[in-house]
Amino acid sequence: MDNQTTFWVVFNVLVALLLYLDLGVINRKSHVIKMKEALLWSVFWVLLALIFNVGIYLFYESPLGLSKNDAAWQFLTGYVIERSLSIDNIFVFVILFAYFDVPAKYQHKVLFWGIIGALVSRGIFIFAGVVLINKFAFLIYVLGAFLIFTGVKLMFQNDRKLEPEKNPVLRLFKKFFKVTTDYHGGDFFVRLKHGLYATPLFIVLIVIETTDIIFAVDSIPAILAVTRDPFIVYSSNIFAILGLRALYFAMANLVELFHYLNYGLSLILVFVGVKMIINHYYAAHVIPTELSLLVILILLASSIILSLKYPKKKKS
């Protein structure tokens, strides 16, 4: 096998093995994920991504002719961007699980299957994005402008309103399937006297899947601003997604503390959008990947530090 094929095979086998161990062995029985366990898993996923990054630096041969050093920097920057933007998903998960009153011990299962769906949808978005950009170069300006618009919009978005009942996919699903009013353990479907019913747990999964597609519309253009190497885009994105569940359980009770995080994420999107347009216009890396990574880390860290230093005032 050539270098590209080897990396694709190794990466997908690794992901499949980790997912099997996660749900089939370690978390076979539903249980509440405690803070300590979540933090350990979070560290594990980050370390695994960094080890994989080292593998790219040592062995990866990009089809775009990138040096191993450039490929490694692009992976790391893409991973940090996707990891940062995935924090926004956590706010939605918190609201969503509270809205549907999902028992804590079943939340891991919902997020696991939600991530399986995300792996498929992100793959489709990524390959479609790479093909379109390579074929229609002007789309770079469209995607750059879209990221800037999204960033500005996010900056002025104070309230996170969730209205699952207006989700078009969910409304269509309810036209064809009956849904129980109560949870039936960790089952997504249950057979009752009058036939097969979906449970509220499956409804939550549908909303999570459709919400992730919306997030992908923002995150995929952001990483395409860093690299157009399909493998680097896909692998860095998937590593960020795989660590999302652990990050959720580690931060679920802390997200309200980071009330300035929205501003940090919005500035990251604006910066990445500007970088995409400038680098394409001058046909050169005017803003190098290393500088991009530094700016992104500073914006993210600053928003977290400001949130902790100036806590949000509680409403009376």
C-alpha positions as CSV (number, residue, x, y, z in Angstrom):
1,M,0.0,0.0,0.0
2,D,1.1,3.6,-0.7
3,N,1.6,6.1,2.1
4,Q,-1.9,7.7,1.7
5,T,-3.8,4.4,1.7
6,T,-1.8,3.2,4.7
7,F,-2.8,6.3,6.7
8,W,-6.5,6.1,5.7
9,V,-6.7,2.4,6.7
10,V,-4.8,2.8,9.9
11,F,-6.8,5.8,11.0
12,N,-10.2,4.2,10.3
13,V,-9.3,0.9,11.9
14,L,-8.1,2.9,15.0
15,V,-11.4,4.8,15.2
16,A,-13.5,1.7,14.7
17,L,-11.5,-0.1,17.4
18,L,-11.8,2.8,19.9
19,L,-15.5,3.1,19.3
20,Y,-16.0,-0.7,19.9
21,L,-13.9,-0.6,23.1
22,D,-15.9,2.5,24.3
23,L,-19.4,1.2,23.9
24,G,-18.9,-2.6,23.6
25,V,-16.5,-3.1,26.5
26,I,-15.8,-0.1,28.8
27,N,-19.3,1.4,28.8
28,R,-21.4,-1.7,28.0
29,K,-23.5,-0.9,31.1
30,S,-25.1,2.5,31.3
31,H,-23.8,4.5,34.2
32,V,-23.4,8.1,35.2
33,I,-20.1,9.6,34.0
34,K,-18.4,11.2,36.9
35,M,-16.1,14.3,36.7
36,K,-12.9,12.2,37.3
37,E,-13.7,9.7,34.7
38,A,-14.6,12.4,32.2
39,L,-11.4,14.3,32.8
40,L,-9.3,11.1,32.3
41,W,-11.1,10.4,29.0
42,S,-10.6,14.0,27.9
43,V,-6.9,13.8,28.6
44,F,-6.7,10.4,26.8
45,W,-8.3,11.8,23.6
46,V,-6.1,14.8,23.6
47,L,-2.9,12.8,24.1
48,L,-4.1,10.3,21.4
49,A,-4.6,13.2,18.9
50,L,-1.1,14.6,19.8
51,I,0.5,11.2,19.3
52,F,-1.2,10.9,15.9
53,N,0.1,14.3,15.1
54,V,3.6,13.1,15.8
55,G,3.0,10.2,13.4
56,I,2.0,12.7,10.7
57,Y,5.2,14.6,11.3
58,L,7.3,11.5,11.0
59,F,5.6,9.5,8.3
60,Y,2.9,11.3,6.4
61,E,3.3,12.2,2.7
62,S,0.7,14.7,1.6
63,P,-0.8,14.3,-1.9
64,L,-0.6,18.1,-2.1
65,G,3.2,18.1,-1.7
66,L,3.3,19.5,1.8
67,S,6.4,19.0,3.9
68,K,5.9,16.7,6.9
69,N,6.4,19.8,9.1
70,D,3.7,21.8,7.4
71,A,1.3,18.8,7.4
72,A,1.8,18.4,11.2
73,W,1.2,22.1,11.9
74,Q,-1.9,22.0,9.7
75,F,-3.3,19.0,11.6
76,L,-2.6,20.6,15.0
77,T,-4.2,23.9,14.0
78,G,-7.2,22.2,12.4
79,Y,-7.6,20.1,15.6
80,V,-7.4,23.1,17.9
81,I,-10.0,25.0,15.7
82,E,-12.4,22.0,15.7
83,R,-11.9,21.3,19.4
84,S,-12.6,25.0,20.1
85,L,-15.8,25.1,18.0
86,S,-17.0,21.8,19.5
87,I,-17.2,23.5,22.9
88,D,-20.2,25.4,21.5
89,N,-21.9,21.9,21.0
90,I,-21.6,21.4,24.7
91,F,-23.9,24.3,25.5
92,V,-26.5,22.8,23.2
93,F,-26.1,19.4,24.8
94,V,-26.7,20.8,28.2
95,I,-29.9,22.6,27.1
96,L,-31.1,19.7,25.1
97,F,-30.7,17.1,27.9
98,A,-32.3,19.4,30.4
99,Y,-35.2,20.1,28.0
100,F,-36.0,16.4,27.5
101,D,-35.0,15.5,31.1
102,V,-32.7,12.7,29.9
103,P,-31.5,10.5,32.8
104,A,-27.7,11.1,33.3
105,K,-26.8,7.4,32.9
106,Y,-28.2,7.3,29.3
107,Q,-26.6,10.5,28.1
108,H,-23.4,8.8,27.2
109,K,-25.3,6.3,24.9
110,V,-27.1,9.1,23.1
111,L,-23.8,11.1,22.5
112,F,-22.1,7.9,21.3
113,W,-24.6,7.2,18.6
114,G,-24.8,10.9,17.9
115,I,-21.0,10.8,17.2
116,I,-21.4,7.8,14.9
117,G,-23.8,9.8,12.8
118,A,-21.5,12.8,13.0
119,L,-18.6,10.8,11.6
120,V,-20.6,10.0,8.5
121,S,-22.1,13.5,7.9
122,R,-18.7,15.2,8.5
123,G,-17.1,12.9,6.0
124,I,-19.6,13.8,3.4
125,F,-19.3,17.5,4.1
126,I,-15.5,17.4,4.1
127,F,-15.1,15.5,0.8
128,A,-17.8,17.6,-0.9
129,G,-16.1,20.8,0.3
130,V,-12.6,19.8,-0.9
131,V,-13.9,18.8,-4.3
132,L,-15.9,22.0,-4.7
133,I,-13.1,24.3,-3.7
134,N,-10.6,22.5,-6.0
135,K,-13.1,22.8,-8.9
136,F,-14.5,26.3,-8.2
137,A,-11.7,28.5,-6.6
138,F,-14.1,31.5,-6.1
139,L,-15.9,29.5,-3.4
140,I,-12.9,30.4,-1.1
141,Y,-14.2,33.9,-1.0
142,V,-17.8,32.7,-0.4
143,L,-16.7,30.5,2.5
144,G,-14.4,33.1,4.0
145,A,-17.3,35.7,3.9
146,F,-19.6,33.1,5.4
147,L,-17.2,32.5,8.3
148,I,-16.9,36.2,9.0
149,F,-20.7,36.6,8.9
150,T,-21.2,33.6,11.2
151,G,-18.6,34.9,13.7
152,V,-20.2,38.4,13.8
153,K,-23.6,36.8,14.3
154,L,-22.3,34.5,17.1
155,M,-20.9,37.5,18.9
156,F,-24.3,39.1,19.3
157,Q,-26.1,35.9,20.0
158,N,-26.8,36.1,23.8
159,D,-29.6,33.7,24.3
160,R,-29.4,30.1,23.3
161,K,-33.0,29.1,22.6
162,L,-33.8,25.5,21.8
163,E,-37.1,24.6,20.2
164,P,-36.9,20.9,19.3
165,E,-40.6,20.8,18.4
166,K,-39.9,23.0,15.4
167,N,-37.1,20.7,14.1
168,P,-38.3,19.7,10.6
169,V,-36.7,16.3,10.7
170,L,-38.3,15.6,14.0
171,R,-41.7,16.7,12.8
172,L,-41.4,14.5,9.7
173,F,-40.4,11.5,11.9
174,K,-43.4,11.9,14.1
175,K,-45.7,11.7,11.1
176,F,-44.6,8.1,10.5
177,F,-43.7,6.8,14.0
178,K,-45.5,6.8,17.3
179,V,-43.5,8.1,20.3
180,T,-43.8,7.0,23.9
181,T,-44.2,9.6,26.6
182,D,-41.8,7.8,29.0
183,Y,-38.3,6.5,28.8
184,H,-37.8,2.8,28.6
185,G,-34.4,2.3,30.0
186,G,-31.7,3.0,27.4
187,D,-33.8,1.8,24.5
188,F,-34.4,3.9,21.4
189,F,-37.3,1.8,20.3
190,V,-39.8,-0.4,22.2
191,R,-42.5,-2.8,21.1
192,L,-45.8,-2.2,23.0
193,K,-49.3,-3.5,22.7
194,H,-50.2,-1.3,19.6
195,G,-46.9,-1.8,17.7
196,L,-43.4,-0.4,17.6
197,Y,-42.8,3.0,19.3
198,A,-39.8,5.3,19.4
199,T,-38.8,6.5,22.8
200,P,-37.9,10.1,23.8
201,L,-34.3,8.9,23.9
202,F,-34.4,8.5,20.1
203,I,-36.0,11.9,19.7
204,V,-33.1,13.4,21.5
205,L,-30.7,11.5,19.2
206,I,-32.5,13.0,16.1
207,V,-32.2,16.5,17.4
208,I,-28.5,16.0,18.2
209,E,-27.8,14.6,14.7
210,T,-29.6,17.5,13.0
211,T,-27.9,20.1,15.3
212,D,-24.5,18.6,14.4
213,I,-25.2,19.1,10.7
214,I,-25.8,22.8,11.5
215,F,-22.5,23.0,13.4
216,A,-20.7,21.3,10.5
217,V,-21.7,24.1,8.2
218,D,-19.6,26.4,10.4
219,S,-16.7,24.1,11.3
220,I,-15.9,22.5,8.0
221,P,-15.2,25.8,6.2
222,A,-13.1,26.8,9.2
223,I,-10.7,23.9,8.8
224,L,-10.7,24.2,5.0
225,A,-9.2,27.6,5.6
226,V,-6.2,25.8,7.2
227,T,-5.7,23.0,4.8
228,R,-7.2,21.3,1.7
229,D,-5.5,18.0,2.4
230,P,-8.6,15.6,2.7
231,F,-6.9,13.3,5.2
232,I,-5.7,16.1,7.5
233,V,-9.1,17.8,7.4
234,Y,-11.0,14.5,8.1
235,S,-8.6,13.1,10.8
236,S,-8.3,16.4,12.8
237,N,-12.1,16.8,12.6
238,I,-12.8,13.3,13.8
239,F,-10.4,13.5,16.7
240,A,-12.1,16.6,17.9
241,I,-15.5,14.9,17.7
242,L,-14.3,11.7,19.4
243,G,-13.2,13.8,22.4
244,L,-16.4,15.7,22.5
245,R,-18.4,13.3,24.8
246,A,-15.7,13.3,27.5
247,L,-15.4,17.0,27.2
248,Y,-19.2,17.4,27.7
249,F,-19.2,15.3,30.9
250,A,-16.2,17.2,32.2
251,M,-17.7,20.7,31.4
252,A,-21.4,20.1,31.7
253,N,-21.6,21.8,35.1
254,L,-19.1,24.5,34.2
255,V,-20.3,25.9,30.9
256,E,-22.2,28.7,32.5
257,L,-18.9,30.0,33.9
258,F,-17.5,30.6,30.5
259,H,-19.9,33.4,29.5
260,Y,-17.3,35.2,27.3
261,L,-16.5,32.0,25.4
262,N,-19.0,33.0,22.6
263,Y,-16.9,36.1,21.9
264,G,-13.7,34.1,21.7
265,L,-15.3,31.6,19.3
266,S,-16.8,34.4,17.2
267,L,-13.4,36.1,16.9
268,I,-11.8,32.8,15.9
269,L,-14.3,32.3,13.1
270,V,-13.8,35.9,11.9
271,F,-10.0,35.5,12.0
272,V,-10.1,32.2,10.1
273,G,-12.5,33.7,7.5
274,V,-10.1,36.7,6.9
275,K,-7.1,34.3,6.7
276,M,-8.9,32.2,4.1
277,I,-9.6,35.2,1.9
278,I,-6.2,36.9,2.3
279,N,-4.1,33.7,1.7
280,H,-6.1,32.8,-1.4
281,Y,-6.0,36.4,-2.8
282,Y,-2.2,36.6,-2.6
283,A,-1.8,32.9,-3.5
284,A,0.6,32.5,-0.6
285,H,0.6,31.9,3.1
286,V,0.6,35.5,4.1
287,I,-0.7,34.4,7.5
288,P,1.3,31.2,8.2
289,T,-0.3,28.2,10.0
290,E,2.0,28.6,13.1
291,L,0.8,32.2,13.5
292,S,-2.9,31.1,13.0
293,L,-2.5,28.5,15.8
294,L,-1.0,31.1,18.2
295,V,-3.8,33.6,17.5
296,I,-6.5,31.0,18.0
297,L,-5.0,29.8,21.3
298,I,-4.7,33.4,22.6
299,L,-8.3,34.2,21.7
300,L,-9.6,31.0,23.3
301,A,-7.5,31.3,26.4
302,S,-8.4,35.0,26.8
303,S,-12.2,34.3,26.6
304,I,-11.9,31.6,29.3
305,I,-9.6,33.8,31.6
306,L,-12.0,36.8,31.3
307,S,-15.0,34.6,32.1
308,L,-13.3,33.4,35.3
309,K,-12.0,36.8,36.3
310,Y,-15.3,38.6,35.7
311,P,-18.0,36.1,36.6
312,K,-21.5,36.6,35.3
313,K,-23.8,38.4,37.6
314,K,-26.7,36.3,38.8
315,K,-30.2,37.7,38.0
316,S,-32.3,38.5,41.0
